[in-house]
Amino acid sequence: MAEVTKLIHKYLRHDKKFPHVWCPGCGIGIMLGSLIRAIDECGYNKDEIVLVSGIGCTGRMPVYVDFNTLHTTHGRALTFATGIKLANPALKVIVVMGDGDAVAIGGNHFIHAARRNVDISTVILNNSVYGMTGGQYSPTTPYGMKTTTSPYSNVEQSFNISELAVAAGAVFVARGTVYHAKMLDGLMEMTFKKKGFSVIEVIGHCHTQYGKLNRMGSAVEMMKWQKEHAVTVEKATQMKDDELKDKFRIGVLVDKELPVFHEEYEKIRRWAKEAK
């Protein structure tokens, strides 16, 4: 408990910004805890970190942490983050987004940041809905589920964020849940240490919007759903296709090496300068 209190006082703006705006039982608090524990384990100086967000429930996170922070416009967090990394490559740039922020209005920015391999750590909370703005369906709302803008059920197929990141070329892709908090700590740490465009998808819950409309129960019951439907990457290799139906994999999905964008850009800049 003393160690937890030490981290809270070290990394959170508790004296000015609390109580927070998130609903009681929201998984974003668990994700925030994993984020600051992973940063502490990595040994970063607070002045080395820039935490960037867009708009939404997750977008409020920079308000509460004592780093360099940037709260940007909806869907544009990665564009601001790219500019920061190019301006000062020594900074550790971390972006936090929700599923709607990341792959709806921010979808193009997401796939091209992955394709370019910009050295940014990207944390995406996937709770299958636009939580803060009224409970509308998002690109990750499953087919057949209800939201405030699909009261008779969603008729669209959903994005798989992690698979989208893999296909777009991200060098590191992981998935965790807010239920598996200890595992999430380790995955966050790996994400932050990876050089290049790294992505961690965090499966969370919105019990006040999505859960309520779909009668999924309380925050605790929705976290139990995560426990029952998550399968580790290692265990999944030993399971048959029918056993994996309605399950999702957690753990490291991709870990590879590619040239990093700002380093390649610097080579061209130097070449052009010397050619004059």
Phi and psi in degrees as a GROMACS rama.xvg file:
@    title "Ramachandran Plot"
@    xaxis  label "Phi"
@    yaxis  label "Psi"
@TYPE xy
-63.2347  -38.1899  ALA-2
-67.1153  -39.5425  GLU-3
-62.8695  -45.6194  VAL-4
-60.9512  -38.6348  THR-5
-61.0758  -44.4139  LYS-6
-66.0005  -39.1894  LEU-7
-60.3388  -47.1982  ILE-8
-70.2372  -26.9465  HIS-9
-77.3504  -37.7986  LYS-10
-114.138  -17.0018  TYR-11
-106.924  144.473  LEU-12
-84.9945  59.3692  ARG-13
-68.0563  -25.7577  HIS-14
-75.8504  -19.9192  ASP-15
-120.488  -29.6078  LYS-16
-105.577  -11.6884  LYS-17
-97.4877  152.866  PHE-18
-72.3371  153.03  PRO-19
-79.9636  173.758  HIS-20
-92.7827  -8.18456  VAL-21
-73.6296  150.152  TRP-22
-64.4716  145.591  CYS-23
-56.4902  128.182  PRO-24
94.3833  -5.09435  GLY-25
-64.0883  142.332  CYS-26
-76.7641  -9.42081  GLY-27
-63.5551  -32.9949  ILE-28
-61.9275  -38.9423  GLY-29
-65.5774  -42.3059  ILE-30
-63.6201  -40.2411  MET-31
-62.1984  -41.0279  LEU-32
-60.7016  -43.7648  GLY-33
-63.1088  -39.8972  SER-34
-62.2556  -46.6667  LEU-35
-74.2913  -30.3271  ILE-36
-67.6309  -40.2662  ARG-37
-66.5568  -41.6355  ALA-38
-62.0356  -42.0898  ILE-39
-64.1529  -40.1835  ASP-40
-67.3825  -34.2026  GLU-41
-70.9027  -21.1982  CYS-42
81.2165  20.0702  GLY-43
-69.827  144.434  TYR-44
-77.3771  141.046  ASN-45
-58.5169  -32.4906  LYS-46
-72.5482  -15.2775  ASP-47
-82.145  -14.9977  GLU-48
-100.843  137.562  ILE-49
-121.288  120.086  VAL-50
-103.694  119.283  LEU-51
-114.855  140.298  VAL-52
-140.766  167.25  SER-53
-102.278  -130.979  GLY-54
-117.097  146.473  ILE-55
130.621  -174.652  GLY-56
-58.5917  -49.2154  CYS-57
-65.9445  -29.8595  THR-58
-62.0927  -15.4148  GLY-59
-80.6477  -10.1206  ARG-60
-58.4084  -42.445  MET-61
-58.9886  -20.8215  PRO-62
-62.2864  -29.8072  VAL-63
-101.563  -7.25491  TYR-64
-107.577  145.589  VAL-65
-93.9134  58.5779  ASP-66
-117.87  -177.471  PHE-67
-69.624  126.267  ASN-68
-132.767  153.07  THR-69
-142.285  118.334  LEU-70
-104.292  105.414  HIS-71
-103.478  -168.422  THR-72
-82.2136  165.861  THR-73
-62.5869  123.14  HIS-74
81.3846  -2.11171  GLY-75
-109.316  10.6901  ARG-76
-57.6142  -41.0604  ALA-77
-69.5481  -28.6951  LEU-78
-70.3119  -43.594  THR-79
-62.2375  -43.9197  PHE-80
-63.1762  -38.8352  ALA-81
-62.0692  -43.2099  THR-82
-61.2261  -41.1767  GLY-83
-63.0774  -45.0524  ILE-84
-65.5905  -38.2468  LYS-85
-70.5  -35.7812  LEU-86
-71.0409  -36.6549  ALA-87
-144.82  85.2752  ASN-88
-61.9034  -15.7373  PRO-89
-72.7272  -18.2639  ALA-90
-76.1459  145.911  LEU-91
-91.0172  108.747  LYS-92
-100.758  121.947  VAL-93
-120.944  131.232  ILE-94
-113.966  131.715  VAL-95
-116.296  132.053  VAL-96
-144.094  160.364  MET-97
-92.7143  173.793  GLY-98
-64.7759  -39.2006  ASP-99
-68.696  -43.5072  GLY-100
-61.4604  -40.5129  ASP-101
-79.3323  -43.7849  ALA-102
-121.49  7.22561  VAL-103
-99.5197  -96.0489  ALA-104
-64.3674  -25.8321  ILE-105
-93.8283  7.31287  GLY-106
-59.5803  -44.6639  GLY-107
-64.2102  -41.8102  ASN-108
-62.6743  -37.1729  HIS-109
-64.768  -50.0222  PHE-110
-68.2807  -33.0457  ILE-111
-80.7092  -30.2467  HIS-112
-65.0371  -37.4232  ALA-113
-68.2484  -44.9102  ALA-114
-60.5327  -40.82  ARG-115
-76.2509  -17.6742  ARG-116
60.3555  51.41  ASN-117
-68.4343  136.795  VAL-118
-77.117  76.818  ASP-119
-133.781  136.722  ILE-120
-92.4404  123.333  SER-121
-116.399  121.237  THR-122
-112.536  120.087  VAL-123
-120.192  117.168  ILE-124
-85.1053  119.476  LEU-125
-106.997  101.95  ASN-126
-114.703  15.2676  ASN-127
70.0303  16.1513  SER-128
-163.115  158.88  VAL-129
-82.6899  103.107  TYR-130
-79.6183  -49.6879  GLY-131
-71.4719  -32.9405  MET-132
-93.2833  6.50158  THR-133
129.799  1.98081  GLY-134
86.5437  25.7889  GLY-135
-71.3203  159.751  GLN-136
-72.757  147.855  TYR-137
-118.183  177.413  SER-138
-64.5193  -12.6606  PRO-139
-107.963  4.51913  THR-140
-65.5619  122.88  THR-141
-63.7342  151.566  PRO-142
-56.6253  134.14  TYR-143
89.7237  -5.9308  GLY-144
-92.27  154.126  MET-145
-96.0411  144.884  LYS-146
-141.798  179.399  THR-147
-67.4617  -25.0579  THR-148
-103.785  3.7373  THR-149
-138.334  63.7405  SER-150
-65.7468  -18.2542  PRO-151
-104.06  11.0576  TYR-152
106.367  148.359  SER-153
-78.313  130.924  ASN-154
-103.421  3.37836  VAL-155
-97.9946  149.483  GLU-156
-78.7624  148.117  GLN-157
-95.832  152.787  SER-158
-70.3806  144.883  PHE-159
-101.498  104.633  ASN-160
-58.5613  -46.0506  ILE-161
-64.5686  -42.5893  SER-162
-66.4985  -34.8626  GLU-163
-63.53  -41.8998  LEU-164
-63.5535  -42.2079  ALA-165
-61.7713  -48.128  VAL-166
-64.598  -31.3375  ALA-167
-79.8872  -11.3883  ALA-168
107.795  11.155  GLY-169
-57.8614  138.568  ALA-170
-80.6331  -19.3502  VAL-171
-141.912  126.358  PHE-172
-135.379  128.25  VAL-173
-136.198  159.341  ALA-174
-135.743  135.577  ARG-175
-138.161  -175.742  GLY-176
-134.055  162.245  THR-177
-75.9837  -16.0813  VAL-178
-70.5471  -45.0742  TYR-179
-86.1803  66.4279  HIS-180
-64.2567  -41.5308  ALA-181
-64.7669  -43.4161  LYS-182
-62.9283  -38.2007  MET-183
-62.2931  -38.1291  LEU-184
-54.9657  -48.4556  ASP-185
-66.6313  -39.9401  GLY-186
-66.611  -38.6686  LEU-187
-60.4006  -45.8271  MET-188
-60.4303  -43.875  GLU-189
-63.3397  -39.602  MET-190
-61.666  -44.4832  THR-191
-70.5741  -31.0142  PHE-192
-80.8169  -17.9152  LYS-193
-74.194  133.185  LYS-194
-86.902  125.018  LYS-195
117.141  -171.732  GLY-196
-79.3299  105.247  PHE-197
-112.267  141.577  SER-198
-130.448  133.129  VAL-199
-124.516  121.204  ILE-200
-91.4432  124.928  GLU-201
-110.574  112.947  VAL-202
-76.3049  116.785  ILE-203
-121.386  -161.322  GLY-204
-144.312  149.673  HIS-205
-125.637  90.4665  CYS-206
-76.9109  -20.25  HIS-207
-84.9625  -17.1647  THR-208
-118.189  -75.8488  GLN-209
-62.3307  -47.4514  TYR-210
-64.449  -40.4002  GLY-211
-64.4683  -46.9167  LYS-212
-65.9785  -29.5278  LEU-213
-103.113  11.997  ASN-214
52.5716  47.1395  ARG-215
-94.3855  0.450958  MET-216
90.4464  -162.526  GLY-217
-76.3805  176.23  SER-218
-58.3943  -40.3112  ALA-219
-63.8845  -43.1149  VAL-220
-66.8675  -35.1028  GLU-221
-70.9048  -31.6031  MET-222
-71.0655  -33.5301  MET-223
-63.2396  -35.5087  LYS-224
-60.4428  -41.8399  TRP-225
-60.6741  -43.3298  GLN-226
-60.5241  -42.7599  LYS-227
-77.5078  -23.0892  GLU-228
-107.184  -9.5143  HIS-229
-87.1793  137.586  ALA-230
-131.348  131.989  VAL-231
-65.9577  152.515  THR-232
-55.6932  -41.1223  VAL-233
-65.0084  -43.9579  GLU-234
-68.5643  -34.8566  LYS-235
-61.4565  -30.4559  ALA-236
-66.9905  -19.4773  THR-237
-100.904  3.78848  GLN-238
-107.374  152.082  MET-239
-82.9813  162.723  LYS-240
-58.5417  -41.1533  ASP-241
-68.2681  -27.2771  ASP-242
-74.6648  -24.9438  GLU-243
-90.3764  -1.92568  LEU-244
-60.8132  131.01  LYS-245
68.8928  12.4344  ASP-246
-105.269  164.258  LYS-247
-135.99  148.152  PHE-248
-85.8136  140.571  ARG-249
-124.282  147.876  ILE-250
126.337  -160.982  GLY-251
-87.156  121.74  VAL-252
-96.9857  -34.0779  LEU-253
-146.214  138.937  VAL-254
-149.895  104.333  ASP-255
-142.222  177.195  LYS-256
-120.629  135.139  GLU-257
-145.48  158  LEU-258
-58.2241  141.384  PRO-259
-91.6208  138.47  VAL-260
-56.9176  -50.8047  PHE-261
-68.3322  -28.5639  HIS-262
-72.6303  -40.1892  GLU-263
-66.7699  -39.0864  GLU-264
-63.2417  -39.0132  TYR-265
-65.8021  -35.8827  GLU-266
-61.4383  -44.3498  LYS-267
-65.8812  -41.0235  ILE-268
-61.7653  -43.8031  ARG-269
-66.3721  -40.7505  ARG-270
-61.3145  -44.438  TRP-271
-65.0766  -38.663  ALA-272
-65.5227  -41.867  LYS-273
-72.4765  -25.154  GLU-274
-77.4113  -16.6298  ALA-275
